Amino acid sequence: MENLKTRIFLTGATGVMGEAALKEFSKYPSNYDITVLVRPSKKNKKKIKKNLREGVKVVCGDLLDPEALKQGVEKSDIVLHVGGMVSPRADHFPLETLRVNIGSMKLIADIVKNIELNNPQREIKVVYIGSVAQYGSKLPPDHWGKAGDIMKTAVFDAYAVSKILAERALLEAGLKKWVSIRQTGILHAGLLKKANDPITFHFPIQGVLEWISAEESGRLLERICRPEVPEDFWCCVYNAGSGKKLRLTNLEFERGILKALGCPPPEKIFETKWFATDNFHGFWFKDSDLLDQILHFRENLSFEEVLKRLKKSMPFYYKLSPLAPAFLIKAFMKKVALTPQLGPLWWLQNNQEEKIKYCWGSRENYNNIPTWEEMEEKDLNRNSSYLSSAPRKKYSTFLREKICNKGHTYFSSDVLEGYGHTCPVCMIKASKVELPEEMTL
């Protein structure tokens, strides 16, 4: 009897989104055969072991291993390219992030293209997971955006550059069926482990972000693989978020997470001057309802309901947080903000003038940051006015040579421009990110 299961190749299976997807696929064992790419480390083997079941196969290798990727892609109907370097590791290892995130997408696209060229009957769908970081800094009142907006990374953000160039590689490849999902921040228990990383203070407390739960991100990937997904879903770019209920200000997010931990509120354990006020990604999607209208992946839980679930999954030692007095937590967090290279207070003490310029505007602006008592909390409208039911426009993928107004020659297409891609040379120069020596555009 013919095997009617959909064959999935999943990268990033030991990460938050990939693990959530595996859990979701496990609910439908008769529908899918899953092949996962796993780096051959003890940690990853241990993590993947708990999600192994009948129908799940493991290919050992990393994201820059062409043979391992080929082994997974060749026997698949759908490639879910979720894997890659993410924050906070991406902030600490920018060159590795650029190599892995861009290089892996190029390898996968080339493998799929060669298979389809050699066998015109084959069709391998490729799903790429992009990032809200591709849009750069957008603060209230300019805190809404949609797929198609011009992408502009935060300065020094190698991760954002890597995601833009990886998506560009996919859109340039000329594959039969592809989709790019620009994912927002995922609410998961592992976020709590990032509290001791200086990137905590790159997060402007007067900014906003539309979040998504880990469970929803897994449901999203499973829904994409269903046969009833409409044909016009493919060859488009979408924003993925949970919509109105998880459109939060960053201060609401901080308060919610700290309350879930049983910690004092931010006013008791942080100073407002420890945080950058700009040059970080985050905004609310005008058009994230569109993806849910197609795939129906949302749970429609409130922030409080998601936090209640997260609290249940926390390791026991996080539940000891209420035992620590506020002054001790504050002393520890100040030390985190002073972390060499990435801590905002370290930038100030060590006269990192470019960091100061982009993260606060100037030293004068830094000195004028309001205290908690002086800070005004704005009541923002969380309803999107975007007509997400409008027909999805299909763009030509034909590549043509262009020269930007700065004189850089590059290749572009209607689909690249339609989804916010501009001159890559200008984008990289504006980001002040240096590409690895061996990497060319």
C-alpha positions as CSV (number, residue, x, y, z in Angstrom):
1,M,0.0,0.0,0.0
2,E,1.3,3.4,-0.9
3,N,2.6,5.5,2.0
4,L,0.4,8.6,2.0
5,K,2.3,10.3,4.8
6,T,3.8,13.7,4.2
7,R,7.5,13.6,4.6
8,I,9.0,16.4,6.6
9,F,12.6,17.5,7.0
10,L,13.0,19.7,10.1
11,T,16.0,21.7,11.1
12,G,16.3,23.2,14.6
13,A,14.5,20.3,16.2
14,T,16.2,20.9,19.6
15,G,15.3,24.6,19.7
16,V,12.1,26.1,21.1
17,M,10.1,26.3,17.9
18,G,11.4,23.0,16.5
19,E,10.7,21.1,19.7
20,A,7.2,22.6,19.9
21,A,6.6,21.5,16.3
22,L,7.7,17.9,17.1
23,K,5.3,17.8,19.9
24,E,2.5,19.0,17.6
25,F,3.4,16.5,14.9
26,S,3.3,13.7,17.4
27,K,-0.4,14.2,17.8
28,Y,-0.9,13.0,14.2
29,P,1.4,10.0,13.8
30,S,-0.5,8.6,10.8
31,N,0.0,11.8,8.8
32,Y,3.7,12.5,8.9
33,D,7.2,10.9,8.6
34,I,9.7,13.3,10.2
35,T,13.4,13.6,9.6
36,V,15.3,15.9,11.9
37,L,18.8,17.4,11.6
38,V,20.6,17.2,15.0
39,R,24.1,18.3,15.8
40,P,26.0,15.3,17.2
41,S,26.5,16.6,20.7
42,K,25.6,14.9,24.0
43,K,23.3,17.8,24.9
44,N,21.4,17.7,21.6
45,K,21.1,13.9,21.5
46,K,19.6,14.0,25.0
47,K,17.1,16.7,24.0
48,I,16.0,15.0,20.9
49,K,15.7,11.6,22.6
50,K,12.5,12.6,24.5
51,N,10.8,13.6,21.3
52,L,11.7,10.4,19.3
53,R,8.8,8.1,18.3
54,E,7.9,5.9,15.5
55,G,8.1,7.9,12.3
56,V,10.9,10.2,13.5
57,K,14.4,9.7,12.1
58,V,17.6,11.5,13.0
59,V,20.2,12.8,10.6
60,C,23.4,13.8,12.5
61,G,25.1,16.9,11.2
62,D,25.2,20.7,11.5
63,L,23.5,23.3,9.3
64,L,26.6,23.8,7.1
65,D,27.0,20.1,6.4
66,P,25.9,19.7,2.7
67,E,25.7,15.9,2.9
68,A,23.6,15.9,6.0
69,L,21.2,18.5,4.5
70,K,21.0,16.6,1.3
71,Q,20.2,13.4,3.1
72,G,17.2,15.1,4.8
73,V,16.0,17.2,1.8
74,E,16.1,14.4,-0.8
75,K,13.5,12.3,0.9
76,S,11.2,15.2,1.9
77,D,8.0,16.8,0.6
78,I,8.4,19.8,2.9
79,V,11.5,21.4,4.4
80,L,10.9,23.3,7.6
81,H,14.1,25.4,8.0
82,V,13.7,26.5,11.6
83,G,17.3,26.0,12.7
84,G,19.9,28.7,13.1
85,M,21.8,30.9,15.5
86,V,19.5,33.0,17.7
87,S,19.8,35.4,20.6
88,P,21.5,35.6,23.0
89,R,24.2,33.3,21.4
90,A,23.8,35.3,18.2
91,D,24.8,38.5,20.0
92,H,27.9,36.9,21.4
93,F,29.1,35.2,18.2
94,P,28.1,37.5,15.3
95,L,30.4,36.0,12.6
96,E,29.3,32.5,13.3
97,T,25.7,33.7,13.2
98,L,26.2,35.2,9.7
99,R,27.9,32.0,8.4
100,V,25.3,29.6,9.8
101,N,22.1,31.5,9.1
102,I,22.9,32.7,5.6
103,G,25.0,29.7,4.6
104,S,22.4,27.1,5.6
105,M,19.6,28.7,3.7
106,K,21.7,29.0,0.6
107,L,22.7,25.3,0.9
108,I,19.1,24.2,1.3
109,A,17.9,26.3,-1.6
110,D,20.6,25.0,-3.9
111,I,19.8,21.3,-2.9
112,V,16.1,21.8,-3.6
113,K,16.7,23.6,-6.8
114,N,19.0,20.9,-8.1
115,I,16.6,18.2,-7.2
116,E,13.7,20.0,-9.0
117,L,15.9,20.7,-12.1
118,N,16.9,17.1,-12.4
119,N,13.4,15.7,-11.8
120,P,10.8,18.2,-13.1
121,Q,8.0,16.0,-11.4
122,R,9.4,16.7,-8.0
123,E,8.1,19.5,-5.9
124,I,9.7,20.3,-2.5
125,K,8.1,23.0,-0.4
126,V,10.5,25.1,1.6
127,V,9.4,27.0,4.8
128,Y,11.9,29.5,6.1
129,I,11.5,31.0,9.6
130,G,12.6,34.7,9.5
131,S,12.4,37.2,12.3
132,V,10.8,40.4,13.5
133,A,14.4,41.6,13.8
134,Q,14.4,42.2,10.1
135,Y,12.4,45.4,10.6
136,G,14.7,47.1,13.0
137,S,13.8,49.6,15.6
138,K,10.2,50.9,15.6
139,L,9.0,52.7,18.7
140,P,5.7,54.3,19.6
141,P,4.0,56.1,17.9
142,D,5.6,54.4,14.9
143,H,5.1,50.9,16.3
144,W,3.0,49.1,13.6
145,G,4.2,47.4,10.5
146,K,3.5,44.7,7.9
147,A,5.2,42.4,5.4
148,G,6.3,44.7,2.6
149,D,7.7,47.4,4.8
150,I,11.2,48.4,4.0
151,M,13.6,46.4,6.2
152,K,16.1,48.3,8.2
153,T,18.1,46.5,10.9
154,A,19.1,47.9,14.2
155,V,22.7,49.1,14.1
156,F,25.3,46.4,15.0
157,D,22.6,43.6,14.8
158,A,24.4,40.8,13.0
159,Y,21.4,38.5,13.7
160,A,19.0,40.8,11.8
161,V,21.4,41.1,8.9
162,S,21.8,37.3,8.7
163,K,18.0,36.8,8.6
164,I,17.5,39.4,5.9
165,L,20.2,37.9,3.7
166,A,19.0,34.3,4.3
167,E,15.5,35.3,3.3
168,R,16.9,37.1,0.2
169,A,18.7,33.8,-0.7
170,L,15.4,32.0,-0.6
171,L,13.5,34.6,-2.6
172,E,16.3,34.6,-5.2
173,A,16.4,30.9,-5.6
174,G,13.5,30.5,-8.0
175,L,12.0,27.5,-6.2
176,K,8.6,26.2,-7.1
177,K,7.0,26.6,-3.7
178,W,8.4,28.5,-0.8
179,V,7.2,30.7,2.1
180,S,9.0,32.9,4.6
181,I,7.5,33.4,8.0
182,R,8.8,36.3,9.9
183,Q,8.5,35.1,13.5
184,T,8.2,37.3,16.5
185,G,9.4,36.6,20.0
186,I,8.4,33.3,21.4
187,L,7.0,33.1,25.0
188,H,8.6,30.0,26.6
189,A,10.1,29.1,29.9
190,G,13.7,29.4,28.6
191,L,13.3,33.1,28.4
192,L,13.8,33.2,32.2
193,K,17.4,31.9,31.6
194,K,18.2,35.1,29.6
195,A,17.7,37.4,32.6
196,N,21.4,37.0,33.4
197,D,22.4,38.1,29.9
198,P,23.2,41.7,29.1
199,I,20.9,41.7,26.1
200,T,18.1,42.0,28.7
201,F,19.0,45.7,28.8
202,H,19.0,46.2,25.0
203,F,15.2,45.9,25.2
204,P,13.8,49.5,25.4
205,I,11.2,49.6,28.2
206,Q,9.1,52.0,26.3
207,G,9.0,49.8,23.2
208,V,6.5,47.2,22.2
209,L,6.4,43.6,20.8
210,E,3.7,41.3,19.6
211,W,4.6,37.9,21.1
212,I,3.6,34.3,20.2
213,S,3.5,31.3,22.5
214,A,5.7,28.3,21.9
215,E,2.7,26.1,21.5
216,E,1.3,28.3,18.8
217,S,4.6,28.4,16.9
218,G,4.6,24.5,16.9
219,R,0.9,24.5,15.7
220,L,1.8,26.9,13.0
221,L,4.4,24.6,11.5
222,E,2.2,21.6,11.6
223,R,-0.7,23.5,10.0
224,I,1.6,24.5,7.1
225,C,2.2,20.9,6.3
226,R,-1.5,20.0,5.9
227,P,-2.7,19.1,2.4
228,E,-5.6,21.6,2.7
229,V,-3.3,24.6,2.7
230,P,-4.4,26.7,-0.3
231,E,-2.2,27.0,-3.3
232,D,-2.1,30.8,-3.0
233,F,-0.5,30.5,0.4
234,W,2.9,29.7,-1.2
235,C,5.5,32.1,-2.6
236,C,4.6,34.8,-0.1
237,V,6.0,36.4,3.1
238,Y,4.0,36.5,6.3
239,N,4.3,37.9,9.8
240,A,3.6,35.4,12.6
241,G,2.3,36.7,16.0
242,S,-0.5,36.0,18.4
243,G,-2.5,39.2,17.6
244,K,-4.2,41.6,19.9
245,K,-4.0,39.6,23.1
246,L,-0.2,39.3,23.0
247,R,0.5,42.8,21.8
248,L,2.4,44.0,24.8
249,T,4.5,47.0,25.8
250,N,7.9,46.0,26.9
251,L,7.2,47.2,30.4
252,E,4.0,45.0,30.5
253,F,6.2,42.1,29.5
254,E,8.8,42.8,32.2
255,R,6.1,43.1,34.9
256,G,4.4,39.9,33.8
257,I,7.6,37.8,33.7
258,L,8.8,39.1,37.1
259,K,5.4,38.5,38.7
260,A,5.3,34.9,37.3
261,L,8.7,34.4,39.0
262,G,7.5,35.9,42.2
263,C,10.0,38.7,41.9
264,P,9.5,42.3,42.9
265,P,8.3,44.6,40.1
266,P,10.8,46.3,37.7
267,E,10.7,49.5,39.7
268,K,12.3,47.7,42.7
269,I,15.1,45.8,40.9
270,F,16.1,47.9,37.8
271,E,17.0,51.5,37.1
272,T,15.5,53.1,34.0
273,K,19.0,54.2,32.9
274,W,20.2,50.6,32.7
275,F,18.2,50.1,29.5
276,A,18.8,51.3,25.9
277,T,16.0,53.6,24.7
278,D,16.4,52.8,20.9
279,N,18.2,50.6,18.4
280,F,16.4,47.3,19.1
281,H,13.7,45.4,17.2
282,G,10.1,45.1,18.1
283,F,6.7,46.3,16.9
284,W,3.1,45.2,16.5
285,F,2.1,43.5,13.2
286,K,-0.7,45.1,11.3
287,D,-1.1,41.9,9.2
288,S,-0.5,38.9,11.6
289,D,-4.2,38.0,11.6
290,L,-3.8,37.0,7.9
291,L,-1.6,34.0,8.7
292,D,-4.1,32.8,11.3
293,Q,-7.0,33.2,8.9
294,I,-5.2,30.7,6.6
295,L,-3.7,28.3,9.1
296,H,-5.8,28.6,12.3
297,F,-2.9,28.1,14.7
298,R,-3.8,30.5,17.5
299,E,-5.0,29.5,20.9
300,N,-6.2,33.1,21.7
301,L,-4.9,33.0,25.3
302,S,-4.2,36.1,27.2
303,F,-0.7,37.0,28.5
304,E,-1.7,36.0,32.0
305,E,-2.9,32.6,30.8
306,V,0.3,32.0,28.9
307,L,2.4,33.0,31.9
308,K,0.4,30.7,34.1
309,R,1.3,27.8,31.8
310,L,4.9,28.9,31.7
311,K,5.1,29.0,35.5
312,K,4.1,25.3,35.7
313,S,7.0,24.3,33.4
314,M,9.6,26.3,35.2
315,P,12.5,24.4,36.8
316,F,12.1,24.2,40.6
317,Y,15.1,26.5,41.3
318,Y,13.3,29.4,39.5
319,K,10.5,29.1,42.0
320,L,13.0,30.0,44.7
321,S,13.2,33.6,43.4
322,P,10.8,35.1,45.9
323,L,13.3,34.2,48.6
324,A,15.8,36.7,47.3
325,P,15.3,40.3,48.6
326,A,14.9,43.1,46.1
327,F,18.3,44.8,46.9
328,L,20.2,41.6,46.2
329,I,18.4,41.0,42.8
330,K,19.1,44.7,42.0
331,A,22.8,44.4,42.7
332,F,23.0,41.3,40.6
333,M,21.1,42.9,37.7
334,K,23.4,46.0,37.8
335,K,26.4,43.6,37.5
336,V,24.7,42.1,34.4
337,A,24.2,45.6,32.9
338,L,28.0,46.1,33.4
339,T,29.0,43.0,31.5
340,P,32.0,43.8,29.2
341,Q,31.2,44.4,25.5
342,L,27.4,43.9,25.6
343,G,26.3,45.6,28.8
344,P,24.9,49.2,28.4
345,L,26.5,50.4,31.6
346,W,29.8,49.0,30.4
347,W,29.4,51.1,27.1
348,L,29.0,54.2,29.2
349,Q,31.9,53.5,31.5
350,N,34.2,52.6,28.6
351,N,33.2,55.5,26.3
352,Q,31.8,53.4,23.6
353,E,30.5,56.5,21.7
354,E,29.0,54.7,18.8
355,K,26.9,52.4,21.1
356,I,25.9,55.5,23.1
357,K,24.9,57.3,20.0
358,Y,22.7,54.6,18.6
359,C,21.2,53.3,21.8
360,W,20.4,56.6,23.5
361,G,21.0,59.3,20.8
362,S,23.6,61.1,22.9
363,R,25.0,61.3,26.4
364,E,22.6,64.2,27.0
365,N,19.6,62.0,26.1
366,Y,20.9,59.3,28.4
367,N,21.2,61.8,31.3
368,N,17.6,62.9,30.6
369,I,16.0,59.4,30.8
370,P,13.0,59.7,33.1
371,T,12.9,57.8,36.4
372,W,10.2,55.3,37.1
373,E,8.2,58.0,38.8
374,E,8.6,60.3,35.8
375,M,7.9,57.7,33.1
376,E,4.6,58.1,31.3
377,E,2.8,54.9,30.4
378,K,0.8,55.3,27.2
379,D,-2.5,53.5,26.6
380,L,-2.0,52.2,23.1
381,N,-4.7,50.9,20.8
382,R,-4.0,47.2,20.1
383,N,-6.5,46.7,17.3
384,S,-5.1,46.6,13.8
385,S,-6.9,48.4,11.0
386,Y,-5.2,46.4,8.3
387,L,-7.6,44.6,5.9
388,S,-5.9,41.2,6.2
389,S,-8.5,39.5,4.1
390,A,-7.3,41.3,1.0
391,P,-6.0,39.0,-1.9
392,R,-2.4,38.1,-1.6
393,K,-0.4,39.6,-4.4
394,K,2.0,37.3,-6.4
395,Y,5.2,38.9,-7.5
396,S,7.6,38.0,-10.3
397,T,10.8,36.3,-9.2
398,F,12.7,37.4,-12.4
399,L,16.1,38.8,-11.3
400,R,17.4,41.9,-12.9
401,E,20.5,44.0,-12.3
402,K,20.0,47.3,-10.5
403,I,22.1,50.2,-9.4
404,C,21.1,52.0,-6.1
405,N,21.4,55.7,-5.6
406,K,24.7,55.2,-3.9
407,G,26.1,53.4,-7.0
408,H,26.0,49.8,-5.7
409,T,25.2,47.2,-8.3
410,Y,23.0,44.3,-7.1
411,F,20.3,41.9,-8.3
412,S,16.7,42.5,-7.4
413,S,13.2,41.3,-8.4
414,D,9.6,42.3,-7.9
415,V,9.2,39.7,-5.1
416,L,12.3,41.0,-3.2
417,E,11.1,44.6,-3.5
418,G,7.5,43.7,-2.7
419,Y,8.6,42.3,0.6
420,G,10.9,45.1,1.7
421,H,14.3,44.1,0.3
422,T,16.5,46.9,-0.9
423,C,20.2,47.2,-1.8
424,P,22.0,44.7,0.3
425,V,25.2,46.7,0.3
426,C,23.5,49.8,1.7
427,M,21.7,47.6,4.3
428,I,24.9,46.1,5.5
429,K,26.7,49.5,5.6
430,A,23.9,51.1,7.5
431,S,24.0,48.2,10.0
432,K,27.7,48.6,10.6
433,V,28.0,44.8,10.6
434,E,31.0,43.2,9.1
435,L,30.5,40.1,7.0
436,P,33.0,37.1,7.3
437,E,35.9,37.5,4.9
438,E,34.8,34.6,2.8
439,M,31.3,35.8,2.4
440,T,30.2,37.7,-0.7
441,L,26.8,39.2,-1.7
